[in-house]
């Protein structure tokens, strides 16, 4: 025979009310513990009895659960509040300001400043960080130099190839000029031989009055005749 439904209302009998409270409280705390273990949830339960006696359960610590609850309530209230955007930006600005301050402090420490407050472990971490950064910088420097050397080598090969082509063109031009001069000289010699063996017909018109010719003109004509006679020989 199944159990009948119990009306959800205050139990008038104090004894029955206390027994029911004890049973339901233990069951609720057991379910909360199972929920935290099975579902990896952060659970906190707070119970005050009618006699103001406190019962509680928390999967981690009740203080952390309450703080997390309060932060969540504040975030919800900020979303509902019309001024939530302003407050959100103010919080974001505060976080960025703190991050900037931390970065400045880290930068000064990397530069070897403000090291008085650091312990041996912190100094060792700083040294390891500097060594790793220096190694990365050297690798980047070697990569950059290698790329530059390869580029210069490629340009040098191109220039060398262009020089070879220019030398070829200069050699071809000189060869052509030499052959051209030799052919012109041979033709000139052949022309001179032909002209030397061909008869020369000269017709000189003597003026009627020989006294009109002055002495330099006579000498010029005499030399011209001598040259023509030699050429005819």
C-alpha positions in Angstrom: 0.0 0.0 0.0 1.5 3.3 -1.1 2.1 6.3 1.1 -0.5 9.0 1.0 0.2 12.6 0.0 1.1 15.0 2.8 -0.4 18.4 2.7 2.2 21.1 2.4 1.3 23.2 5.4 2.6 23.9 8.9 2.4 21.0 11.2 0.6 21.9 14.3 1.9 19.2 16.6 5.3 20.3 17.9 6.6 16.8 18.3 5.7 15.8 14.8 7.0 19.1 13.5 10.4 18.5 15.1 10.6 14.9 13.8 9.7 16.0 10.3 12.3 18.8 10.5 15.1 16.5 11.5 14.3 14.0 8.8 13.9 16.6 6.0 17.0 18.5 7.2 19.2 15.3 7.0 17.7 14.4 3.6 18.3 18.0 2.3 22.0 18.0 3.5 22.6 14.6 2.0 21.2 15.6 -1.4 23.3 18.8 -1.3 26.5 16.7 -0.6 25.6 14.3 -3.4 25.0 17.2 -5.8 28.4 18.7 -5.0 30.2 15.4 -5.5 28.4 14.1 -8.6 28.1 17.3 -10.5 31.3 19.2 -9.3 29.1 22.0 -8.1 29.8 24.6 -5.4 27.0 24.1 -3.0 26.1 25.9 0.3 23.1 25.2 2.5 22.1 27.3 5.5 19.2 26.2 7.8 17.8 27.9 10.9 15.3 25.9 12.9 12.3 27.4 14.7 14.4 27.5 17.8 17.1 29.6 16.0 19.5 26.7 15.8 21.9 26.9 12.9 22.6 24.0 10.5 24.8 24.4 7.4 26.7 22.5 4.7 29.2 23.7 2.1 31.2 21.8 -0.5 34.2 24.1 0.0 33.8 26.7 2.7 30.7 28.7 3.6 32.6 32.0 3.5 33.7 31.5 -0.1 30.2 30.4 -1.1 28.6 33.5 0.5 31.2 35.8 -1.1 30.6 34.3 -4.5 26.9 34.7 -4.0 27.3 38.3 -3.1 29.4 39.0 -6.2 26.8 37.4 -8.4 24.1 39.4 -6.8 26.1 42.6 -7.4 26.6 41.8 -11.1 22.9 41.1 -11.5 22.0 44.4 -9.8 24.5 46.2 -12.1 22.9 44.7 -15.2 19.5 45.8 -14.0 20.6 49.2 -12.8 20.6 51.9 -15.5 24.0 53.1 -14.3 25.5 49.6 -14.7 27.4 50.5 -17.9 29.2 53.3 -16.1 30.1 51.1 -13.2 31.2 48.4 -15.6 33.5 50.7 -17.4 34.8 52.1 -14.2 35.6 48.5 -13.0 37.2 47.8 -16.4 39.3 51.0 -16.2 40.4 50.0 -12.7 41.5 46.6 -13.9 43.4 48.0 -16.8 45.1 50.5 -14.6 46.2 47.8 -12.2 47.5 45.7 -15.2 49.4 48.7 -16.5 51.0 49.2 -13.1 52.0 45.6 -13.0 53.5 45.8 -16.5 55.6 48.8 -15.5 56.8 47.1 -12.4 57.8 44.0 -14.4 59.5 46.1 -17.0 61.6 47.9 -14.3 62.6 44.6 -12.9 63.6 43.3 -16.3 65.8 46.4 -16.7 67.5 45.5 -13.4 65.6 48.1 -11.2 63.6 47.8 -8.0 65.0 44.3 -7.2 65.4 44.9 -3.5 62.0 43.4 -2.5 62.5 40.2 -4.5 63.6 36.9 -2.9 65.9 34.3 -4.2 63.1 32.4 -5.9 61.8 35.5 -7.6 65.3 36.5 -8.8 65.8 33.0 -10.2 62.5 33.2 -12.1 63.5 36.6 -13.4 66.9 35.3 -14.6 65.2 32.3 -16.4 62.8 34.7 -18.1 65.6 37.0 -19.3 67.6 33.9 -20.5 64.6 32.7 -22.5 63.9 36.2 -23.9 67.6 36.5 -24.9 67.5 33.1 -26.7 64.4 34.1 -28.6 66.0 37.4 -29.7 69.1 35.7 -30.9 67.1 33.2 -32.9 65.2 36.1 -34.5 68.4 37.9 -35.2 70.0 34.9 -36.8 66.9 34.3 -39.0 67.0 38.0 -40.1 70.7 37.8 -41.0 70.2 34.5 -42.8 67.4 36.0 -44.9 69.5 39.1 -45.7 72.5 37.0 -46.7 70.3 34.9 -49.0 68.9 38.0 -50.6 72.3 39.5 -51.2 73.6 36.3 -52.6 70.6 36.2 -55.1 71.3 39.8 -56.1 75.0 39.0 -56.5 74.2 36.1 -58.8 72.0 38.3 -60.9 74.7 40.9 -61.2 77.3 38.3 -62.1 75.0 36.9 -64.8 74.4 40.4 -66.2 78.2 41.0 -66.3 78.7 37.8 -68.3 76.1 38.9 -70.8 77.8 42.3 -71.1 81.2 40.7 -71.7 79.7 38.5 -74.4 78.2 41.5 -76.1 81.5 43.4 -75.9 83.4 40.5 -77.4 80.9 40.1 -80.2 81.1 43.8 -81.0 84.9 43.8 -81.0 85.0 40.7 -83.3 82.5 42.3 -85.7 84.6 45.5 -85.8 87.8 43.6 -86.5 86.3 41.6 -89.3 84.7 44.7 -90.7 88.1 46.6 -90.8 89.8 43.6 -92.4 87.2 43.4 -95.1 87.3 47.1 -95.8 91.1 47.0 -96.0 91.1 44.1 -98.4 88.6 45.9 -100.7 90.7 49.1 -100.5 93.8 47.3 -101.5 92.0 45.6 -104.4 90.6 48.9 -105.6 94.1 50.5 -105.5 95.6 47.7 -107.6 92.8 48.0 -110.1 93.2 51.8 -110.3 97.0 51.4 -110.6 96.8 49.1 -113.6 94.0 51.0 -115.4 95.0 53.6 -118.0 94.7 57.1 -117.0 93.5 59.6 -119.6 94.1 63.2 -118.7 93.2 66.1 -120.9 94.8 69.3 -119.9 93.7 72.5 -121.5 96.6 74.8 -122.0 95.9 78.5 -122.0 96.6 80.4 -125.2 98.8 82.9 -123.4 101.4 81.1 -121.3 102.6 84.4 -119.9 99.3 84.7 -118.0 100.2 81.8 -115.7 102.2 82.7 -112.7 105.0 80.7 -111.3 103.2 78.9 -108.4 100.5 77.7 -110.7 103.1 76.3 -113.1 104.8 74.4 -110.2 101.4 72.9 -109.1 100.6 71.7 -112.6 104.1 70.2 -113.0 103.8 68.3 -109.7 100.3 67.1 -110.8 101.7 65.8 -114.1 104.5 64.0 -112.3 102.1 62.2 -110.0 99.9 61.1 -112.9 102.9 59.8 -114.8 104.0 57.8 -111.8 100.5 56.4 -111.4 100.4 55.4 -115.1 103.7 53.5 -114.7 
